Amino acid sequence: MQQLPEPLKAVVDQLSRLPGLGPKSALRAALELLKWPLPKAQALGRSILDLRERLFFCDRCASLSDCNPCCICADPARDGSQLMVVAEWDSLLAIEDGGFYKGRYLVLGGLLAPLENVTSQNLEIPRLRARLAEGRVTEVILALGTTLEAETTASFIKDLVARAHPAVRVSRLAQGIPLGAEVKFVDRETLRQSLRFRQDL
């Protein structure tokens, strides 16, 4: 393949570092950007700079925000007795999009993954301890998923809360068969979880 001009190569190299974009996809994206009118391309560049310069982590919950505290933490109508712990900010967005949860959040910034050298020191555990120490939280809701890393993280947090704040309830999002699914098409692990977390009728 012909050598790319240096400015194009520089953009392709940067874009290919994004998740889901390999060199070919990055090249297609860069070529598309070349077709844009100059003001549109400049606006994109400014938006990327603004993303880095104007967004930061909320001091209370560690979610991304353009104000501190974020709008959720600053909302006096939110229930301060419930603290939902999520791994990443996009999980918070998904729950907020539903509009059914009215408590507060804490974003861990990842999950425990010892094989990848992600330990509790890499997560927002000190912030979690501080929130619990305030004495307002009566329930910690773990919304971490069902991966091995999520299970490890959930166990770590459950033990942490039980040791330091035994009166605080620790719950997790229900796991099991999704709505609209037939039992015969559900995988074995989901069936196991469904039976384990079955509910009274």
N, C-alpha and C positions, 0 to 999 in steps of 0.2 A: 504494500500500500504506500502511496506517495506520502512523503513527510508533510505533516500539517504545518501551516504557518504558525509561528511562535505564539501570537496572541490567541489563536484558536486552540492550540495545544494547551495553553495555560488554563483556559476555561474548561476544556474537556477534562483535564487532570483534576481540577477542583470539583467539578460536577460528579465525576466518577467515584468520589469519596462518599457521596450521599448514599444512604441505604436504598437498595433496589435499583441503583443506576450503575450498570457496568460501562465499560468504555464505549461500546456501540450506542447504547441509549444516551450516554452523555454527549456523544458526538451529534446525535440527532437533535438533542435539546439545544446544543450550542449553535447548530446550523439554523434552527428555528429562531433563536434569539437574533441571529444576523439578519433575518428577514423583518424583524420589528423596526418600526420607525424609531429614530434616535430618542425622542422624548419618552417613549414607552420603555425602552431599554434603560434609560437613565432613572426613570421612576422605579423600576425593579431594583436597580442598584441602591437607590436611596432607601427603599423598603428593607432591604437586607441589612443595611447599616443601622436603620432605626430598630430593627429586631434585636440587634446586639446592644445598642446604646440605650434604648428606652424600656426594655423588658428586664425584670430582675425577679428574684425569688422573694415571696412574701415572708416576712420575719416570723409570722405565726404558724403558717401551714406549709411553707416551702413550695407553694404553687407559683407558676409564672404569672406575673401581673405587671401592669404599668402604673400601679399605685401601691402604697405600703401603709397599712395592711391592705390586702386584696379586698375586692368588693364583698366576697363571701364572709371573710373574717370581720369586716367592718359592719356587716348587717346585724343590727340588734335583734331582728326577728328570728334569726337562726337559733336552733336548740343547742346550747353549749354543753348539755349533758351527754350528747352523742358525738363521738369522734370516729369518723370513718377513715381508716388507714388504707391508702392505695399505693401501688408501686410507682406509678408515673402519672404525670399531669393529664395525659389523654384518657386515663381511666376516670379521673375526676370529671372531665368534660362529658364522657359518656353517661355518667350517673346524673350529672346536672341537667343534661339534655332531656332526661326522662321527667324531671320536675317533681319526683315523688319523695325525694330525701330532703329534709329541712334541717339537718344537723350541720356539724362542722367537719373539716377534713384535716388530714396530715398526709403529705406526699413524701414517701420514703426516699425517692430518687433511685429506685432499683429494688432488687431482691438479693438475698444472701445466695452466693454462688461460690463456695470455697474453691472449686476447681478452676474458676476464673479469677481467683484472688479478690472476690467481692465479699468483704466481711462487714460486721456491724459498724466498724469505723468508717466505712464508705457510705453508710446510710444516715438518715436523719433521726437516729435513735436518741441523741441528746435532746433534740427538739421534742420528741415524743415524751421523754422523761419529764421535761419541763412543763409540758401541757398537763400531764397527769399530776404533777406536783402542785399545780394551781388548785386542785381539789374540786373543780367543777364537773369533771367528766365522770359519769357513772357507768357508761358503756363504751367499749372500744369495739367497733365493727370492722372486721378484717375483710377487705375486698381485694384480694391479691391474686385470684385465679386458682387453678388446680394443677399447676406444674410442680415438679419436684422442688424447684427453688421456692415457689410460693408456699408449699407445705412446710419447708424448712424455716422460712421466714415467719410463718404463722405460729409455729411451735416456739420459736425464739421469743416472739412478742407475747405470746400467752404466758410463758414462764416468767418473763420480765414483769408483766402486770401482776401476776399471781404473787410474786415475791414482794414487790414494793407497794402494791395497792390491792390487797386481797378482796376488798369490798367492790372493786370495779368489775363489772361483768364483761367478759370477752365473748363475742359472737362472730360468726362468719356468714357470708352470703350462702344461701342454700345451694346445694349441688344436686344434680340428678338429671332426670329425663326432661328435655326441653318441651315447651308447649307445642302441640301439633305433631309430636314424634310418636311412632309406634315402637313398642317394646322390642319387637323382633329385629328392628334395624339399629338398635342402640348398642354401642360397644360395651365390652365386658366391664371395664373400669367405671364407666358411667352408671351401669346397672348396679355395681357394687356400692358406689357412693349413694345411689338412690335408695337402696335398701338400708344402708347405714343411717342415712338422715331422713328416714321416712317420718311422716307426720300423722298425728291422730286426726280422725275426721269427726 
